[in-house]
Amino acid sequence: MIEQYEQTLQDWIESIVAEGDDDALFASGYLQGHFAVVLSQLEVETEQDLAALDVKMSECLALARQELADSDYTLVSDAWTQLSAKLAA
């Protein structure tokens, strides 16, 4: 499961690099760091499904809300929405 998440992330990042603007690049890069942390946490968990990933990412995004300006947070949150849709597909 973790490998599938990593591959989906990599494919998504590649599409952002190829087609995205500066905002998309920022948001995807920021999200990639948090995603990597969450995946490392999931590796030691028994639950590694999409629901568990979503819970951990929601926790990370709550922290990001405190770190980022509102406009930047919106970019990152929207990026997570895009990536999570790809993960669910």
All heavy atoms as an XYZ file, in Angstrom:
689
protein
N       0.817     -1.181      0.000
C       0.000      0.000      0.000
C       0.874      1.262      0.000
O       0.610      2.182     -0.764
C      -0.913     -0.039      1.240
C      -2.180      0.712      1.107
S      -3.154      0.053     -0.235
C      -4.750      0.412      0.217
N       1.875      1.281      0.847
C       2.771      2.442      0.952
C       3.442      2.713     -0.401
O       3.547      3.865     -0.829
C       3.833      2.221      2.052
C       3.191      2.022      3.426
C       4.845      3.356      2.074
C       2.588      3.234      4.054
N       3.882      1.656     -1.055
C       4.541      1.816     -2.354
C       3.598      2.438     -3.378
O       4.006      3.265     -4.190
C       5.072      0.476     -2.869
C       6.169     -0.126     -2.021
C       5.629     -0.890     -0.816
O       4.433     -1.269     -0.795
O       6.398     -1.087      0.133
N       2.346      2.052     -3.327
C       1.341      2.612     -4.240
C       1.156      4.104     -3.959
O       1.057      4.906     -4.893
C       0.020      1.866     -4.084
C      -1.067      2.370     -5.004
C      -2.392      1.642     -4.778
O      -2.528      0.801     -3.901
N      -3.374      1.991     -5.574
N       1.107      4.482     -2.698
C       0.989      5.897     -2.341
C       2.193      6.682     -2.855
O       2.048      7.774     -3.400
C       0.894      6.081     -0.827
C      -0.307      5.447     -0.169
C      -0.240      5.061      1.157
C      -1.501      5.244     -0.842
C      -1.328      4.488      1.801
C      -2.595      4.661     -0.207
C      -2.495      4.294      1.118
O      -3.570      3.721      1.739
N       3.391      6.101     -2.665
C       4.606      6.774     -3.118
C       4.615      6.950     -4.634
O       5.005      8.006     -5.137
C       5.845      5.997     -2.674
C       6.091      6.067     -1.182
C       7.204      5.149     -0.719
O       7.491      4.125     -1.376
O       7.789      5.462      0.332
N       4.184      5.933     -5.352
C       4.163      6.018     -6.810
C       3.146      7.052     -7.290
O       3.426      7.829     -8.212
C       3.863      4.657     -7.440
C       3.966      4.659     -8.948
C       5.353      5.066     -9.433
O       6.344      4.495     -9.018
N       5.424      6.057    -10.308
N       1.990      7.076     -6.665
C       0.973      8.061     -7.025
C       1.484      9.465     -6.756
O       1.307     10.364     -7.589
C      -0.335      7.799     -6.248
O      -0.794      6.475     -6.547
C      -1.405      8.814     -6.604
N       2.144      9.662     -5.628
C       2.738     10.961     -5.316
C       3.759     11.348     -6.373
O       3.751     12.474     -6.883
C       3.393     10.943     -3.936
C       4.210     12.201     -3.596
C       3.299     13.401     -3.404
C       5.074     11.958     -2.380
N       4.635     10.421     -6.717
C       5.679     10.702     -7.706
C       5.071     11.077     -9.054
O       5.505     12.044     -9.687
C       6.612      9.497     -7.860
C       7.853      9.789     -8.645
C       8.725     10.851     -7.982
O       8.804     10.954     -6.769
N       9.374     11.658     -8.788
N       4.071     10.346     -9.484
C       3.401     10.655    -10.753
C       2.746     12.027    -10.700
O       2.818     12.802    -11.662
C       2.344      9.591    -11.082
C       2.946      8.222    -11.369
O       4.170      8.130    -11.599
O       2.175      7.235    -11.338
N       2.116     12.336     -9.585
C       1.447     13.619     -9.425
C       2.459     14.762     -9.441
O       2.263     15.765    -10.115
C       0.633     13.606     -8.133
C      -0.099     14.864     -7.835
C      -1.185     15.359     -8.488
C       0.195     15.782     -6.793
N      -1.579     16.538     -7.912
C      -0.757     16.818     -6.873
C       1.164     15.837     -5.797
C      -0.761     17.892     -5.988
C       1.164     16.894     -4.915
C       0.212     17.918     -5.024
N       3.564     14.586     -8.715
C       4.619     15.609     -8.679
C       5.175     15.838    -10.087
O       5.370     16.989    -10.505
C       5.756     15.212     -7.710
C       5.258     15.208     -6.261
C       6.970     16.109     -7.879
C       5.010     16.560     -5.658
N       5.420     14.765    -10.813
C       5.938     14.898    -12.179
C       4.983     15.696    -13.063
O       5.424     16.523    -13.868
C       6.211     13.524    -12.782
C       7.431     12.850    -12.202
C       7.655     11.436    -12.715
O       6.973     11.028    -13.692
O       8.498     10.733    -12.139
N       3.689     15.472    -12.906
C       2.730     16.231    -13.710
C       2.708     17.699    -13.296
O       2.577     18.579    -14.152
C       1.338     15.618    -13.619
O       0.746     15.849    -12.355
N       2.879     17.985    -12.025
C       2.920     19.375    -11.549
C       4.166     20.068    -12.090
O       4.100     21.210    -12.565
C       2.905     19.441    -10.009
C       1.621     18.867     -9.437
C       3.136     20.880     -9.517
C       0.369     19.639     -9.729
N       5.298     19.393    -12.045
C       6.545     19.975    -12.553
C       6.411     20.271    -14.046
O       6.853     21.317    -14.523
C       7.747     19.048    -12.265
C       8.984     19.488    -13.012
C       8.029     19.012    -10.759
N       5.780     19.368    -14.771
C       5.640     19.539    -16.218
C       4.625     20.613    -16.593
O       4.828     21.340    -17.565
C       5.253     18.210    -16.859
N       3.557     20.721    -15.814
C       2.439     21.563    -16.237
C       2.058     22.666    -15.255
O       1.288     23.553    -15.613
C       1.201     20.683    -16.465
C       1.413     19.589    -17.475
C       0.292     18.556    -17.456
O      -0.746     18.798    -16.810
O       0.470     17.510    -18.083
N       2.564     22.620    -14.030
C       2.094     23.530    -12.996
C       2.751     24.892    -13.024
O       3.826     25.081    -13.595
N       2.102     25.831    -12.367
C       2.672     27.159    -12.211
C       3.447     27.218    -10.892
O       3.589     26.212    -10.191
C       1.571     28.222    -12.268
C       0.511     28.050    -11.181
O       0.705     27.258    -10.239
O      -0.524     28.729    -11.275
N       3.950     28.397    -10.555
C       4.749     28.540     -9.335
C       3.967     28.169     -8.084
O       4.514     27.550     -7.167
C       5.282     29.970     -9.205
C       6.377     30.280    -10.210
O       6.942     29.329    -10.791
O       6.677     31.478    -10.402
N       2.705     28.533     -8.026
C       1.878     28.192     -6.868
C       1.721     26.684     -6.725
O       1.811     26.136     -5.624
C       0.498     28.849     -6.973
C       0.535     30.353     -6.729
O       1.520     30.855     -6.141
O      -0.435     31.025     -7.125
N       1.474     26.016     -7.838
C       1.323     24.560     -7.806
C       2.622     23.883     -7.400
O       2.612     22.909     -6.647
C       0.851     24.054     -9.166
N       3.733     24.413     -7.885
C       5.036     23.854     -7.502
C       5.290     24.029     -6.014
O       5.761     23.109     -5.335
C       6.155     24.502     -8.316
C       6.206     24.118     -9.786
C       7.210     24.995    -10.528
C       6.551     22.651     -9.949
N       4.995     25.215     -5.485
C       5.151     25.446     -4.048
C       4.291     24.474     -3.250
O       4.763     23.804     -2.335
C       4.783     26.892     -3.680
C       4.461     27.051     -2.224
C       5.480     27.061     -1.281
C       3.143     27.157     -1.790
C       5.180     27.172      0.075
C       2.843     27.271     -0.446
C       3.864     27.280      0.492
N       3.014     24.410     -3.582
C       2.076     23.586     -2.819
C       2.442     22.109     -2.883
O       2.410     21.411     -1.868
C       0.652     23.801     -3.326
N       2.813     21.639     -4.052
C       3.157     20.219     -4.181
C       4.446     19.904     -3.436
O       4.558     18.852     -2.810
C       3.264     19.805     -5.645
O       4.307     20.507     -6.297
N       5.410     20.800     -3.477
C       6.657     20.579     -2.738
C       6.434     20.570     -1.242
O       6.969     19.718     -0.521
N       5.644     21.511     -0.766
C       5.325     21.574      0.660
C       4.584     20.310      1.081
O       4.920     19.682      2.089
C       4.475     22.815      0.938
C       4.216     23.061      2.394
C       5.070     23.865      3.145
C       3.121     22.490      3.032
C       4.834     24.094      4.491
C       2.881     22.711      4.373
C       3.735     23.514      5.098
O       3.507     23.731      6.441
N       3.606     19.938      0.294
C       2.807     18.759      0.606
C       3.653     17.486      0.546
O       3.482     16.585      1.366
C       1.636     18.661     -0.371
C       0.547     17.669     -0.038
C      -0.143     18.041      1.272
C      -0.471     17.623     -1.152
N       4.587     17.429     -0.377
C       5.444     16.256     -0.512
C       6.215     15.980      0.778
O       6.342     14.835      1.192
C       6.407     16.446     -1.676
C       7.289     15.254     -1.944
C       8.233     15.479     -3.114
O       8.519     16.620     -3.495
N       8.716     14.408     -3.685
N       6.714     17.022      1.409
C       7.435     16.842      2.668
C       6.555     16.261      3.754
O       6.948     15.325      4.459
N       5.364     16.799      3.895
C       4.437     16.283      4.901
C       3.994     14.863      4.563
O       3.869     14.016      5.452
C       3.220     17.201      5.028
C       3.518     18.458      5.770
N       3.585     18.515      7.138
C       3.787     19.712      5.330
C       3.871     19.738      7.519
N       4.006     20.491      6.438
N       3.783     14.607      3.288
C       3.366     13.283      2.842
C       4.433     12.239      3.189
O       4.113     11.144      3.648
C       3.101     13.328      1.333
C       2.325     12.169      0.806
C       0.958     12.106      0.948
C       2.964     11.137      0.131
C       0.224     11.038      0.433
C       2.244     10.070     -0.382
C       0.880     10.019     -0.228
N       5.696     12.595      2.993
C       6.794     11.675      3.319
C       6.811     11.346      4.807
O       7.030     10.189      5.196
C       8.129     12.273      2.882
N       6.576     12.336      5.639
C       6.531     12.103      7.088
C       5.382     11.175      7.436
O       5.539     10.219      8.202
C       6.410     13.446      7.851
C       6.095     13.225      9.319
C       7.682     14.272      7.692
N       4.229     11.425      6.853
C       3.051     10.595      7.121
C       3.290      9.156      6.664
O       2.956      8.206      7.379
C       1.798     11.199      6.462
C       0.659     10.206      6.405
C       1.376     12.453      7.212
N       3.882      8.982      5.500
C       4.157      7.613      5.029
C       5.111      6.892      5.958
O       4.932      5.694      6.220
C       4.703      7.638      3.605
C       3.722      8.000      2.505
C       4.386      7.859      1.139
C       2.452      7.169      2.569
N       6.105      7.595      6.475
C       7.037      6.945      7.404
C       6.311      6.547      8.691
O       6.627      5.513      9.285
C       8.244      7.836      7.697
O       7.871      8.957      8.464
N       5.339      7.338      9.114
C       4.536      6.976     10.286
C       3.652      5.769      9.988
O       3.507      4.878     10.830
C       3.667      8.159     10.723
C       4.445      9.322     11.268
C       3.576     10.552     11.494
O       2.424     10.620     11.072
N       4.151     11.549     12.152
N       3.079      5.733      8.800
C       2.193      4.619      8.436
C       2.944      3.299      8.312
O       2.349      2.238      8.521
C       1.470      4.913      7.123
C       0.303      5.884      7.170
C      -0.282      6.063      5.780
C      -0.778      5.422      8.134
N       4.219      3.363      7.980
C       4.993      2.125      7.817
C       5.007      1.284      9.083
O       5.130      0.066      9.005
C       6.422      2.445      7.381
C       6.519      2.861      5.944
C       7.938      3.202      5.512
O       8.804      3.430      6.370
O       8.168      3.243      4.297
N       4.886      1.899     10.241
C       4.926      1.166     11.504
C       3.530      0.931     12.085
O       3.396      0.359     13.158
C       5.826      1.880     12.545
C       7.259      1.936     12.057
C       5.303      3.260     12.866
N       2.511      1.356     11.368
C       1.130      1.189     11.817
C       0.532     -0.077     11.210
O       0.948     -0.516     10.140
C       0.289      2.394     11.385
C       0.815      3.725     11.831
C       0.270      4.180     13.159
O      -0.835      3.749     13.515
O       0.966      4.963     13.813
N      -0.472     -0.616     11.867
C      -1.167     -1.772     11.295
C      -2.157     -1.328     10.225
O      -2.377     -2.043      9.260
C      -1.903     -2.576     12.385
O      -2.772     -1.705     13.101
C      -0.914     -3.216     13.337
N      -2.759     -0.163     10.412
C      -3.691      0.393      9.428
C      -2.923      1.279      8.462
O      -2.340      2.284      8.869
C      -4.792      1.202     10.108
C      -5.761      0.377     10.916
C      -6.592     -0.563     10.064
O      -6.999     -0.180      8.955
O      -6.831     -1.692     10.519
N      -2.919      0.882      7.194
C      -2.200      1.651      6.178
C      -3.115      2.010      5.007
O      -2.640      2.372      3.948
C      -0.995      0.859      5.664
C       0.044      0.594      6.708
C       1.213     -0.208      6.180
O       1.134     -0.856      5.141
N       2.305     -0.178      6.910
N      -4.411      1.949      5.255
C      -5.349      2.233      4.178
C      -5.482      3.739      3.954
O      -4.872      4.554      4.650
C      -6.704      1.581      4.447
C      -7.358      2.070      5.731
O      -6.839      3.008      6.373
O      -8.405      1.504      6.099
N      -6.277      4.092      2.979
C      -6.454      5.485      2.605
C      -7.062      6.302      3.741
O      -6.714      7.469      3.927
C      -7.300      5.585      1.337
C      -7.325      6.937      0.644
C      -5.914      7.420      0.317
C      -8.159      6.863     -0.615
N      -7.929      5.693      4.519
C      -8.533      6.402      5.654
C      -7.477      6.777      6.691
O      -7.482      7.895      7.216
C      -9.630      5.554      6.287
N      -6.562      5.860      6.978
C      -5.485      6.145      7.927
C      -4.563      7.235      7.391
O      -4.137      8.132      8.130
C      -4.690      4.876      8.221
N      -4.278      7.170      6.108
C      -3.458      8.201      5.472
C      -4.153      9.554      5.567
O      -3.523     10.564      5.919
C      -3.205      7.837      4.012
C      -2.474      8.881      3.169
C      -1.043      9.066      3.649
C      -2.495      8.478      1.705
N      -5.433      9.591      5.305
C      -6.182     10.836      5.347
C      -6.196     11.442      6.753
O      -6.054     12.657      6.916
C      -7.609     10.622      4.840
C      -8.331     11.923      4.620
O      -7.765     12.821      3.955
O      -9.464     12.062      5.117
N      -6.344     10.619      7.769
C      -6.337     11.107      9.153
C      -4.993     11.760      9.468
O      -4.934     12.871     10.006
C      -6.637      9.967     10.151
C      -6.306     10.376     11.577
C      -8.083      9.537     10.038
N      -3.912     11.081      9.116
C      -2.575     11.621      9.404
C      -2.300     12.887      8.601
O      -1.697     13.824      9.097
C      -1.520     10.567      9.157
C      -1.601      9.416     10.144
C      -0.246      8.888     10.472
C      -0.313      7.817     11.527
N      -0.300      8.341     12.875
N      -2.747     12.914      7.362
C      -2.545     14.111      6.555
C      -3.382     15.269      7.092
O      -2.925     16.416      7.074
C      -2.880     13.841      5.091
C      -1.807     13.080      4.349
S      -0.181     13.887      4.345
C      -0.538     15.404      3.475
N      -4.554     14.990      7.593
C      -5.380     16.039      8.194
C      -4.682     16.643      9.403
O      -4.725     17.858      9.614
C      -6.747     15.495      8.596
O      -7.474     15.130      7.452
N      -4.017     15.800     10.184
C      -3.250     16.295     11.330
C      -2.098     17.182     10.867
O      -1.847     18.242     11.450
C      -2.716     15.127     12.161
C      -3.806     14.338     12.871
C      -3.309     13.021     13.452
O      -2.110     12.686     13.315
O      -4.146     12.308     14.051
N      -1.410     16.764      9.817
C      -0.314     17.568      9.267
C      -0.826     18.892      8.713
O      -0.190     19.935      8.906
C       0.421     16.803      8.171
S       1.575     15.594      8.788
N      -1.953     18.851      8.044
C      -2.509     20.076      7.483
C      -2.978     21.028      8.573
O      -2.931     22.246      8.400
C      -3.635     19.763      6.506
C      -3.186     19.126      5.187
C      -4.389     18.773      4.332
C      -2.238     20.036      4.429
N      -3.401     20.500      9.706
C      -3.766     21.368     10.830
C      -2.536     22.135     11.319
O      -2.631     23.319     11.651
C      -4.383     20.546     11.957
N      -1.392     21.479     11.340
C      -0.142     22.163     11.710
C       0.254     23.169     10.638
O       0.723     24.265     10.948
C       0.980     21.155     11.925
C       0.826     20.212     13.111
C       1.942     19.172     13.116
C       0.801     20.990     14.412
N       0.063     22.800      9.385
C       0.395     23.699      8.283
C      -0.452     24.958      8.362
O       0.015     26.051      8.023
C       0.181     22.994      6.942
N      -1.663     24.821      8.819
C      -2.564     25.969      8.955
C      -1.948     27.032      9.853
O      -2.138     28.218      9.640
C      -3.898     25.492      9.532
C      -4.933     26.556      9.653
C      -5.603     26.690      8.299
N      -6.759     27.515      8.381
C      -6.893     28.633      7.676
N      -5.948     29.034      6.875
N      -7.976     29.344      7.764
N      -1.199     26.588     10.860
C      -0.548     27.515     11.786
C       0.728     28.110     11.196
O       1.121     29.211     11.561
C      -0.221     26.801     13.099
C      -1.443     26.277     13.825
C      -1.091     25.363     14.971
O       0.053     25.254     15.376
N      -2.094     24.692     15.529
N       1.380     27.390     10.297
C       2.659     27.815      9.725
C       2.516     28.740      8.532
O       3.381     29.570      8.292
C       3.460     26.599      9.240
C       3.890     25.650     10.303
C       4.603     24.431      9.724
O       4.570     24.209      8.496
O       5.194     23.704     10.513
N       1.455     28.569      7.776
C       1.339     29.219      6.476
C       0.378     30.404      6.497
O      -0.576     30.424      7.290
C       0.837     28.212      5.433
C       1.726     27.007      5.160
C       0.991     26.016      4.275
C       3.027     27.439      4.511
N       0.615     31.322      5.601
C      -0.353     32.387      5.350
C      -1.614     31.745      4.781
O      -1.561     30.659      4.188
C       0.229     33.393      4.364
N      -2.734     32.414      4.940
C      -4.013     31.855      4.480
C      -3.973     31.464      3.006
O      -4.450     30.388      2.632
C      -5.151     32.843      4.712
C      -5.501     32.991      6.186
O      -5.104     32.130      6.997
O      -6.182     33.983      6.522
N      -3.407     32.317      2.173
C      -3.368     32.012      0.732
C      -2.501     30.792      0.442
O      -2.851     29.963     -0.398
C      -2.877     33.225     -0.056
O      -1.586     33.608      0.383
N      -1.381     30.674      1.140
C      -0.518     29.502      0.952
C      -1.177     28.239      1.474
O      -1.085     27.171      0.867
C       0.838     29.710      1.625
C       1.694     30.732      0.917
O       1.430     31.023     -0.272
O       2.640     31.260      1.548
N      -1.866     28.353      2.608
C      -2.569     27.196      3.150
C      -3.637     26.708      2.168
O      -3.795     25.506      1.973
C      -3.205     27.502      4.509
C      -4.008     26.339      5.008
C      -3.380     25.227      5.570
C      -5.393     26.309      4.873
C      -4.112     24.131      5.998
C      -6.133     25.217      5.301
C      -5.485     24.132      5.855
O      -6.203     23.036      6.264
N      -4.328     27.635      1.559
C      -5.349     27.271      0.581
C      -4.733     26.497     -0.576
O      -5.293     25.489     -1.030
C      -6.085     28.524      0.068
O      -6.728     29.147      1.181
C      -7.115     28.173     -0.993
N      -3.568     26.945     -1.045
C      -2.876     26.227     -2.128
C      -2.530     24.804     -1.706
O      -2.734     23.851     -2.458
C      -1.602     26.969     -2.522
C      -1.767     28.334     -3.183
C      -0.408     29.014     -3.305
C      -2.429     28.192     -4.540
N      -2.000     24.657     -0.495
C      -1.594     23.335     -0.004
C      -2.817     22.447      0.223
O      -2.814     21.266     -0.145
C      -0.747     23.472      1.277
C      -0.498     22.121      1.933
C       0.583     24.171      0.966
N      -3.852     23.008      0.791
C      -5.086     22.246      1.020
C      -5.694     21.778     -0.301
O      -6.119     20.624     -0.429
C      -6.080     23.108      1.798
O      -7.271     22.413      2.015
N      -5.718     22.660     -1.289
C      -6.233     22.283     -2.611
C      -5.356     21.213     -3.257
O      -5.865     20.296     -3.911
C      -6.323     23.500     -3.526
C      -7.416     24.482     -3.110
O      -8.267     24.124     -2.266
O      -7.406     25.615     -3.632
N      -4.044     21.318     -3.046
C      -3.128     20.300     -3.578
C      -3.418     18.949     -2.935
O      -3.419     17.918     -3.618
C      -1.676     20.722     -3.348
N      -3.677     18.933     -1.635
C      -4.009     17.677     -0.960
C      -5.314     17.101     -1.512
O      -5.442     15.899     -1.711
C      -4.086     17.842      0.550
C      -4.649     16.628      1.228
C      -5.746     16.560      2.007
C      -4.143     15.279      1.145
N      -5.959     15.254      2.415
C      -4.985     14.457      1.897
C      -3.057     14.700      0.501
C      -4.782     13.093      2.038
C      -2.859     13.318      0.633
C      -3.714     12.542      1.398
N      -6.274     17.953     -1.793
C      -7.533     17.492     -2.379
C      -7.273     16.804     -3.721
O      -7.825     15.733     -3.996
C      -8.511     18.671     -2.550
O      -8.777     19.238     -1.256
C      -9.814     18.231     -3.190
N      -6.411     17.402     -4.536
C      -6.076     16.816     -5.838
C      -5.365     15.470     -5.669
O      -5.701     14.486     -6.324
C      -5.175     17.751     -6.628
C      -5.826     19.017     -7.086
C      -4.803     19.975     -7.687
O      -3.653     19.620     -7.929
N      -5.227     21.204     -7.916
N      -4.352     15.464     -4.796
C      -3.583     14.230     -4.600
C      -4.445     13.135     -3.981
O      -4.384     11.983     -4.421
C      -2.358     14.489     -3.716
C      -1.500     13.284     -3.391
C      -1.006     12.571     -4.657
C      -0.328     13.690     -2.515
N      -5.273     13.477     -3.009
C      -6.094     12.441     -2.386
C      -7.101     11.857     -3.378
O      -7.416     10.655     -3.307
C      -6.787     12.977     -1.127
O      -7.658     14.018     -1.428
N      -7.564     12.668     -4.313
C      -8.467     12.138     -5.356
C      -7.727     11.135     -6.220
O      -8.283     10.095     -6.615
C      -9.019     13.286     -6.197
N      -6.474     11.413     -6.544
C      -5.669     10.470     -7.332
C      -5.400      9.184     -6.547
O      -5.390      8.101     -7.113
C      -4.361     11.121     -7.761
C      -4.578     12.228     -8.789
C      -3.284     12.597     -9.443
C      -3.501     13.622    -10.522
N      -4.296     13.151    -11.637
N      -5.181      9.312     -5.254
C      -4.944      8.138     -4.423
C      -6.182      7.257     -4.340
O      -6.088      6.040     -4.264
C      -4.504      8.559     -3.014
C      -3.126      9.196     -2.909
C      -2.970      9.896     -1.564
C      -2.033      8.165     -3.113
N      -7.345      7.874     -4.340
C      -8.599      7.144     -4.224
C      -9.029      6.494     -5.531
O      -9.839      5.562     -5.526
C      -9.706      8.070     -3.711
N      -8.489      6.985     -6.634
C      -8.910      6.479     -7.948
C      -8.423      5.073     -8.206
O      -7.521      4.567     -7.661
C      -8.397      7.405     -9.037
